[in-house]
Amino acid sequence: RMMVTRKQGFVAAQRLSRINNLVYACTLCPLLCALSAHALVEQYMVSENVDVIWCRNELHSSNAAIVVHLFYYSKMWEFLDLILVSLSGGELSYQFKVHHWTTLSVVWVSMQGNMGNLLITCFVNSFHHIFMYLYFGGVSSAKNILLFTGTAQLVLGILCSIASLYSRVLTNSPCNGTIPSECYISFMY
């Protein structure tokens, strides 16, 4: 029988939240890191052009498409964390709410706009989420690296968006994606 208190919420939700976070951190996030790194290397080997890494990913190739779709579904999985934290009586910060509400749209626009830097985003975001969700799951030592991985994710995301937009607008580079998509992604970062 579940007991509900205003302070603690559902005790079972707290346990489920920790289990969910550990499963997410130990399974899907490392899998996405490995798959996105493999897809990036594969695309670089085929083209032998470094631009392919941040500008012209072939998102319609089978490996890249699998990675991108798994990444999108992983963002849906993160909504489960929001629900479990709420049920357990935890209060969500404004940043946490806004981030999780906008992430699905950013990934969707990136997929639909065939954004060239989506595989990099997938790798860096998944790498950061390994440590973040380990920490949320109760592994306190994971907190030590979060500032570094979070900053790296933000800086790389902004730099890739700016570089992609710069290539499209100023140099007429054949970067994948659309200018409205790139503007939206840059704004959301």
MARVO-572987 format. One record per residue: z, y, x of N, C-alpha, C in turn. Coordinates in steps of 0.001 Angstrom, whole numbers, plus 524288, in hexadecimal, padded with zeros to 5 digits. Each point is the difference from the previous one (the first is absolute). Layout:
<atoms>
ZYXZYXZYX/...
</atoms>
This chain:
<atoms>
800007FB688034C80000804987FCB480000804D680378/7FC6C803927FEF47FF9A804BA8032D803988043A7FDE3/8028F802A9803A080360804617FE9B7FD4880509801A3/8005C803E07FCB47FD90805048012E804388042580060/7FFFB802D18044180359804928007F7FC8D80489801B7/801CE8049D7FEE47FCD8804918016C7FF6980076805E4/803FD7FE8C802EB7FFB98006D805AB7FCB97FBA380261/800E27FB437FE487FD997FB92802997FB037FE147FD6B/7FF38801017FB177FB6F7FDE67FD60800627FA147FF9C/7FB917FD797FFB87FFDF7FA4F7FFC5801027FDCF80572/803FF7FCCD80079801307FD988050D7FB787FC86801AF/7FDBE7FD377FC527FB947FC92801477FB5B8032480209/7FF48804C37FE097FBA280342801CB800BA80192805B0/804D9800E1801A0801078014C8057A7FE7A7FB768038A/8017B7FB5C7FE717FEA57FB5D8031F7FA1C7FF1A80008/7FD9D800767FB667FA537FF5A7FFB27FD258041280344/80208804B9800117FD998042A8030F800197FEAF805CE/8046A7FE2E801EF8005C7FE85805897FC647FB7580147/7FFEE7FC207FCA37FC917FB7E800E27FA4D801BB7FFDD/7FE9C8031C7FC1E7FAA7801FB7FF887FE6B80301804E9/8037280361801E57FECC8031D8049D7FF3F7FC9F804D6/8034F7FC17800A77FF7C7FC8D8048A7FB097FCB57FFB8/7FEC47FE0F7FB5E7FB307FCF17FF5D7FB408036880126/7FFFB804B47FDF17FBA5803A3800DC7FF6A8013D805D1/8046A80125802917FFE1801758058F7FE657FB7B80381/801517FB437FE817FF0B7FB7A803677FAFF7FD0B7FEC3/7FD728013F7FBAC7FB437FD177FE9E7FB3F803877FF94/7FFC48031A7FBE97FB40802FA7FEEB7FEEF804378040F/803F7802D9801B27FF1980434803D27FDE47FDF080532/802567FBF1802557FDB27FDEE804D67FA867FDBE7FF29/7FF217FD8C7FB857FAD17FDEA7FED27FBFD804687FFD0/80154804477FD6A7FC6B804737FFB67FF138026E8055D/8040780045803407FF4D802068055B7FC117FCA6802F7/800BC7FAEF7FFC97FC857FC74802D87FA718003B7FDE1/7FF6C7FFD97FAE77FAC28000B7FDB07FD2680523800F6/802C08046B7FF917FD6080503800DD7FE92800AF805B9/8035D7FE50803937FEB180041805957FB427FC9880124/7FFDD7FB557FDB97FB8A7FC7F800BC7FAFD8027A7FDF3/80037802547FB647FB568026F7FDB57FE288049D80349/803A780319802147FE85804688035C7FD607FE1D804FF/802467FC108027C7FDB77FDDD804D57FAB07FD9C7FEDA/7FFA67FD277FBB97FB107FD917FE827FBBC8041E7FF3A/80145804367FD587FC1A804167FF157FE85802C48050D/803CB800C9803777FED680282804FC7FC727FC8280349/8010C7FAE7800047FCD87FC56803177FA627FFCD7FE05/7FF57800537FAEC7FABE7FFCF7FDC47FCFC804F580151/8028D804827FFA47FD34804F0800B58002A8020680596/803F87FE70802F7800DF801EF805518002B805F980020/802178024E7FBE38005D805AA7FF9380582801547FE2C/802BB8033C802F180564801427FEAC80068803077FADC/7FBD1802C57FE6F80011802CD7FB00801357FC6B7FB68/7FE837FB0E80080800BE7FC5E7FBAE805C67FF557FEB3/80363800D9803C28058E7FF2F7FF1B8023F8041A7FC56/7FE88804E0800828025B8040D7FCB87FC31802917FC48/7FB067FE9E800597FC1E802EF7FD0E7FC8F7FCA17FC7C/7FE447FB87801DF7FC037FD287FD16801777FA4E7FF1C/804977FEFF7FE2C801677FA9B7FECD7FC727FDDF7FBC4/7FE7F7FB41800987FCC27FD6D7FC0E8039F7FD3D7FC29/801C4802E37FC22803DD7FDE07FC637FDC17FBE57FC5C/7FAD77FF8C7FFE87FDB97FBFE7FCA87FF957FAC0802CF/801217FFC78051B7FFF07FAF2802AA8047A7FCB67FDDC/7FF6A7FAF080032803C67FC9C7FD59805868009780224/800B88001E8052B805498007D80227802768053A7FEA1/7FD08804308009B80216805317FECE801368007C7FA2E/7FCB17FDE07FCB6800E1800507FA58804FE7FD207FE71/800ED7FB8580254804CD7FD107FEE2804C58033380194/7FFCA80249804A98045F80323801EE80110804987FC5F/7FBE5802CD7FEA080098804B07FCC8802367FEA37FAA1/7FE287FBD07FDAD802097FE807FADC805A67FE108005B/801417FCFE80405805727FE60800BB80388804BF800C8/7FE17803D1802E9802FF804C7800EC8010B802D67FAD6/7FC05800607FCB9800AC802887FAE78040B7FD107FCBC/7FF997FAD77FFE5803BF7FCED7FCF980580800668024C/80062800A6805298052C80099802628029D805097FE31/7FCDD803FD7FEF180235804E77FE05802287FF2D7FA81/7FD897FC827FD098021B7FEA67FAD5805327FD1E80094/8004C7FC95803F4804CE7FD12800FB80478803CB80112/7FED6804558029E80413803CA80138802608026A7FB13/7FD13800047FBB980244801EA7FB17804897FC8D7FE40/7FFCA7FAFF80149804507FC817FEB380501801EA8029D/7FF8080205804BF8048880225802B780256804927FCF5/7FCAB803707FDFF801EB8046A7FCDF803047FE197FB3B/7FDD77FC2A7FD69802787FDE77FB45805447FD878014F/800217FCD080422804DA7FD5A8016F8042F803D8801DB/7FE71803FA802EE803CF803F7801B080237802D57FB3C/7FCAF8014C7FC4E801D5802997FB39803AD7FC7E7FCE9/7FE927FB097FF6D8034F7FC5A7FD158053A7FF04802AF/8000F8006A8052B804E17FEFE802CD80391804C680024/7FE538043F7FD8680343804A67FFB67FF02803ED8044F/7FC4F7FEDC803557FEC3803A08043C7FD05804B27FE08/800D180452802987FD3C804BE7FE937FB9B800DA803EF/7FB4B800CA7FE047FB6F800A6803557FF4F805B380184/7FED6800EA804F47FF168055C801C37FAC5801EE7FDE5/7FF728051B7FFD87FB21802667FE257FB607FE3180353/800B8800008052D7FBC87FE628038B7FE677FA597FEF3/803CB7FCA07FF317FEF27FA7A7FF0E7FCE17FF4C7FAF6/80183802D87FBE77FD307FFA97FB047FA69801F88008D/7FF66804A78023B7FACB80253800897FC857FC8C8035F/802297FE128044A7FCEC7FCAC8037F7FDEB7FB357FD1F/8036B7FD4B7FD347FE4B7FB387FD647FC648010E7FB5C/8009A804777FD717FC84801417FBA77FA9B8019C801DD/7FF9D80252804A27FAE7801DC801E17FD2B7FC1480376/802C97FC548023D7FD907FC5C803AD7FBA37FCD47FD7F/800D37FE237FB4B7FBE37FCF07FD6C7FB058032B7FF5E/8008B804F77FE967FB4D803387FF507FD4D8010280537/802FF800C6804247FDB4800EB8052C7FCF47FB34801CD/8024E7FB697FF607FD497FB33801A07FB3B7FF127FC8A/80083800F77FAEF7FB927FF457FC6E7FB778039C8016D/8012B80500800E67FBE8803B7801837FD907FE5B80535/803387FE27803967FDF97FE29805097FC5C7FB5B7FF54/8016F7FC707FC817FCAD7FB6D7FEFF7FAE9801A27FD69/80066803337FBF37FB5A8018F7FD167FC7C803958032E/8025C80337803587FCFC803878034A7FE307FD808050B/8014E7FAF5800C07FE8B7FD17804B4801A0802FA804E9/804E1801BF8000D801F68031F80459800117FCD180505/7FE0680248804137FF857FD4E804FC805207FEB480299/80419802FE7FEF5804EE7FF17802C2803E67FCB57FCE4/7FE417FD7A7FBF1803987FD067FCAE802657FB55802DC/7FD147FD74803658023A7FB93802DB80439801C5803D0/7FF428048780272804158021D8036E804D8801367FCC4/7FF32802797FB89804598013B7FC7F802DC7FB097FE6B/7FD177FBFC7FEB58024B7FAFF7FE73803627FDCA80462/7FDF58000F804C0802EE7FDDD8046C8050580315800F3/7FF878052180081804818033F8015B8040E7FFF17FB9B/7FE3F8005A7FB22803937FFF37FB94802D17FAC57FF9B/7FD2F7FBC6800A78026D7FAD17FFA9803DF7FF2780470/7FEA6801E0804B2803907FF8C8047680510802FF7FEE5/7FF88804BA7FE0D8049B803277FEAA8033D7FD537FBBE/7FD5C7FDC07FC27802C47FD8C7FBA2802E27FB0880197/7FE587FD688042A803037FB80801E980599801C08010F/80093804228030880536801D380187802DC802AE7FB81/7FD1F802E57FCDB80276802B97FBAA802477FC1A7FC12/7FD027FC057FEA7801F07FC467FC26803F17FC2E80254/7FFC77FF1480523804447FD128027A80517803167FF77/7FFA480515800F68049B8035E7FF7D801F7800047FA5D/7FC6F8009E7FC44801887FFD97FA7F802517FAB47FE8A/7FE557FBE4802B3801FE7FAC47FEED805337FED580294/80209803B4803078052B7FF5280248800207FF52805E1/7FB88800368029F7FFD27FF87805B4800A98058180243/804D68016B8011C801238056A8018C7FD7E8018E8052D/7FF187FC53803807FDA3801518050F7FA59801DB7FF75/7FD7B7FED77FBAC7FA97801BE7FF2E7FFAF805E97FF55/804598027C7FEBE8000A805AC7FF307FE86802F6804F9/801367FDC5804827FF23802AF804F77FA4D8015580105/7FC687FCFF7FE037FA73800DA801167FD36802F57FB9B/8028E800BB7FB9B7FD718025D7FB737FDFF80584800F3/802DB8032B802D47FE3380552801097FAEA7FFE48031E/7FFBC7FC8F803DD7FB417FF85803297FB697FE037FCC3/800C27FBBF7FD1F7FBA27FDBF7FD0B7FE4E803937FB8C/803B58029A7FD867FEAA803A97FBD17FCF6804AC80204/801AD802178046F7FD3C8046A8025D7FA8F7FE60801C1/7FF9A7FB6F802717FADF7FE0E801C07FC557FF597FB5E/801FB7FDE97FBBB7FCCA7FF467FB527FE0F805387FDF3/8036D803C67FF977FE8A805217FDF97FC14802BC80397/80117800108050B7FC8F802A8803BB7FAA47FD6A8002E/7FFD07FACD800527FAEF7FD4A8001A7FCF8800DA7FAF7/802AE7FFDF7FB9F7FD5D800E87FB027FD93805667FFB7/802F9803E6801937FDFE8055B7FFEA7FB818009F803DA/800A67FDFB804C77FBDB8007B803EE7FAFB7FD427FE51/800777FB547FDCE7FB537FD2E7FE327FD4C802F57FB97/8030C8021D7FC5F7FDAB802F27FBB07FD42804E7801F9/80283802CE803877FDA3804BE802287FB1D7FEA980321/800487FBEE8033F7FB7C7FE76803297FB717FE4E7FC90/801297FD197FBEE7FBE97FE3C7FC717FD8B8049B7FD25/8033E8037D7FE077FE0D804A27FD4A7FCDC80379803B9/801EE800BB804B67FD4580318803F77FA9E7FDA480121/7FFD97FAE5800B07FB067FD6D8012C7FC16800AB7FB9B/801D97FFA47FB3D7FC78800717FB867FE0F805917FF33/80383803BD8004F7FEA7805607FEA37FD59802E18047F/8021C7FF9D804AB7FE1980339804497FBDA7FD708036C/8000B7FAE08005A7FC3F7FD7C803827FC0B7FCA07FD20/8004C7FFD37FADC7FC7C7FCB97FCDC7FFED7FA59801DB/804827FE1E801B4800827FA97801B47FF657FC677FB47/7FE217FB51800E67FF657FC5E7FB9B8050F7FD307FE8C/80466802BF80010804F77FD8C7FE847FFB77FE137FA63/802907FB9B7FF15800777FE167FAA9803928039A7FCE8/7FFB17FF9D7FAFA80370802FD7FC9C7FD47804C27FDCD/802A08027D7FC677FDE1804B37FD9A803808049680168/7FDD4804988001A80312804A1801548046C800DB7FC12/7FF187FF727FAD680471800947FC61804597FC018010F/7FE7D7FB288014C803F77FC0C8013D8031680195804CC/7FD42801C58040B802A280186804D38039D804AA7FF1B/7FE4D803BB7FCD6803498048D7FEC3804E17FE4B7FD02/7FF587FC867FC33804727FE1A7FCF1803F17FD3280383/7FE0A7FC888035B803707FD0E8037E802D8803C0803AB/7FD25803BD8024480272803C7803958042F803297FD2E/7FEEC801957FB32803C9802FE7FCF1804E07FCC07FED4/7FF3D7FB0E7FEAA804687FCAD7FE8C8037E7FEBD804AB/7FDC87FFD7804AC803407FF28804A28039D8049E8009F/
</atoms>
